């Protein structure tokens, strides 16, 4: 190590050899997000001055989708009023009550207040459910594509099994698809509206999942087996379109309530991802354990955000106005992208898409495996296709492999997100995409 003028410089490889021997099994098996690798490639292109339409971001650009102005005022009021200390471990009583009212109003569900806890966004609820309900080595079941479940398997040292969904079902799961694999599972994870597909689970299918939970847990109780739980991620619940409506399985089958954990929050419905405020709504016996876990890891939503969110959730006229405007702006972008891809498809180019149903995503297909680029390179897989579309057209999307789909099953499908793009961005990128597709042999 070098020392100059009392400054001790630590080499970048310090501890690398020791870490190979010293990291836990979990840390050694855990991998980083493949989406971040794609993000770095995009940043490098932008820094070189290249034109890129970034459809990879599962977030909102504040320039395109700022938080509600009234909500911002509530935040400023909370900070100016001195709400800058630690929040209660379960969340403020006012926000928990507001979330309880929110569930009554939106889902016709009246949960006990002890079943509601406030956390720092959606991730802590998902991680906590894995930790609280599944022991190492036990099985978690989920459809693919789906967001991050395969990574939670590594982080929590549980077995995971992703079941491939079908394009005909808009990549939404059905009981018929998952039931044959559920006998030994401890938890099923569902997300609607869904990241990455943008699909919304139909009422019929959610009802069947609720009925299956009741049936399977009755069998397990008689057999003396551990229960089967459903972790239901509804963080995009307010962003549904046309005839697609969001339901909770408990809303449809109240008898399944002992086995359902809801994950929700302000991140997506109100474009407030960076404010880190979510809620965990579940049977009180489980929620109390989440609160206890939170006291050790400190995954609380910041107090001023909690104070502001409680006020915001009770401002029903403002929420209705916001939702109408938000859905309009999201739909404008998604529809433009979908219609543009369908037009290219009608011209004989190898692309397709599924009509938008909810969230901020669209499933886009570029079935280009085996095609040859102008430079003579053969596109062999989805990552080759992704790289070609990015480098040749500045069209940045994420392969379904990043969401747990086996590389052999990707079939040219990608997630495209409109959270960080304007309508004009899409208008300029589609001609570039068309040219890039026409140049393939």
Rosetta blueprint (number, residue, H / E / L):
1 X L
2 X L
3 X E
4 X E
5 X L
6 X L
7 X E
8 X E
9 X L
10 X L
11 X L
12 X L
13 X L
14 X L
15 X L
16 X H
17 X H
18 X H
19 X H
20 X H
21 X H
22 X H
23 X L
24 X L
25 X H
26 X H
27 X H
28 X H
29 X H
30 X L
31 X L
32 X L
33 X L
34 X H
35 X H
36 X H
37 X H
38 X H
39 X H
40 X H
41 X H
42 X H
43 X H
44 X H
45 X H
46 X H
47 X H
48 X L
49 X L
50 X L
51 X L
52 X L
53 X E
54 X E
55 X L
56 X L
57 X L
58 X L
59 X L
60 X L
61 X L
62 X L
63 X L
64 X L
65 X L
66 X L
67 X L
68 X L
69 X H
70 X H
71 X H
72 X H
73 X H
74 X H
75 X H
76 X H
77 X H
78 X H
79 X H
80 X H
81 X L
82 X L
83 X L
84 X L
85 X L
86 X L
87 X L
88 X L
89 X L
90 X L
91 X L
92 X L
93 X H
94 X H
95 X H
96 X H
97 X H
98 X H
99 X H
100 X H
101 X H
102 X H
103 X H
104 X H
105 X H
106 X H
107 X H
108 X L
109 X L
110 X L
111 X L
112 X L
113 X H
114 X H
115 X H
116 X E
117 X E
118 X E
119 X E
120 X L
121 X L
122 X L
123 X H
124 X H
125 X H
126 X H
127 X H
128 X H
129 X H
130 X H
131 X H
132 X H
133 X H
134 X L
135 X L
136 X L
137 X L
138 X L
139 X E
140 X E
141 X E
142 X E
143 X E
144 X E
145 X L
146 X L
147 X L
148 X L
149 X H
150 X H
151 X H
152 X H
153 X H
154 X H
155 X H
156 X H
157 X L
158 X L
159 X E
160 X E
161 X E
162 X E
163 X E
164 X E
165 X L
166 X L
167 X H
168 X H
169 X H
170 X L
171 X L
172 X L
173 X L
174 X L
175 X H
176 X H
177 X H
178 X H
179 X H
180 X L
181 X L
182 X L
183 X L
184 X L
185 X E
186 X E
187 X E
188 X E
189 X E
190 X E
191 X E
192 X L
193 X L
194 X L
195 X L
196 X L
197 X L
198 X L
199 X L
200 X L
201 X L
202 X L
203 X H
204 X H
205 X H
206 X H
207 X H
208 X H
209 X H
210 X H
211 X H
212 X H
213 X H
214 X H
215 X H
216 X H
217 X H
218 X H
219 X H
220 X H
221 X H
222 X H
223 X H
224 X L
225 X L
226 X L
227 X L
228 X L
229 X E
230 X E
231 X E
232 X E
233 X E
234 X L
235 X L
236 X L
237 X L
238 X L
239 X L
240 X E
241 X L
242 X L
243 X L
244 X L
245 X L
246 X L
247 X L
248 X L
249 X H
250 X H
251 X H
252 X H
253 X L
254 X H
255 X H
256 X H
257 X H
258 X H
259 X H
260 X E
261 X E
262 X E
263 X E
264 X E
265 X E
266 X L
267 X L
268 X L
269 X L
270 X L
271 X L
272 X L
273 X H
274 X H
275 X H
276 X L
277 X L
278 X E
279 X E
280 X E
281 X E
282 X L
283 X L
284 X H
285 X H
286 X H
287 X H
288 X H
289 X H
290 X H
291 X H
292 X H
293 X H
294 X H
295 X H
296 X H
297 X H
298 X L
299 X L
300 X L
301 X L
302 X L
303 X H
304 X H
305 X H
306 X H
307 X H
308 X H
309 X H
310 X H
311 X H
312 X H
313 X H
314 X L
315 X L
316 X H
317 X H
318 X H
319 X H
320 X H
321 X H
322 X H
323 X H
324 X H
325 X H
326 X H
327 X H
328 X H
329 X H
330 X H
331 X H
332 X H
333 X H
334 X H
335 X H
336 X H
337 X H
338 X H
339 X H
340 X H
341 X H
342 X H
343 X H
344 X H
345 X H
346 X H
347 X L
348 X L
349 X L
350 X L
351 X E
352 X E
353 X E
354 X L
355 X L
356 X L
357 X L
358 X E
359 X L
360 X L
361 X E
362 X E
363 X E
364 X E
365 X E
366 X E
367 X L
368 X L
369 X L
370 X L
371 X L
372 X E
373 X L
374 X L
375 X L
376 X L
377 X L
378 X E
379 X L
380 X L
381 X L
382 X H
383 X H
384 X H
385 X H
386 X H
387 X H
388 X H
389 X H
390 X H
391 X H
392 X H
393 X H
394 X L
395 X E
396 X E
397 X L
398 X E
399 X E
400 X H
401 X H
402 X H
403 X H
404 X L
405 X L
406 X L
407 X H
408 X H
409 X H
410 X L
411 X L
412 X L
413 X E
414 X E
415 X E
416 X E
417 X E
418 X L
419 X L
420 X L
421 X L
422 X L
423 X H
424 X H
425 X H
426 X H
427 X H
428 X H
429 X H
430 X H
431 X H
432 X H
433 X H
434 X H
435 X H
436 X H
437 X H
438 X H
439 X L
440 X L
441 X L
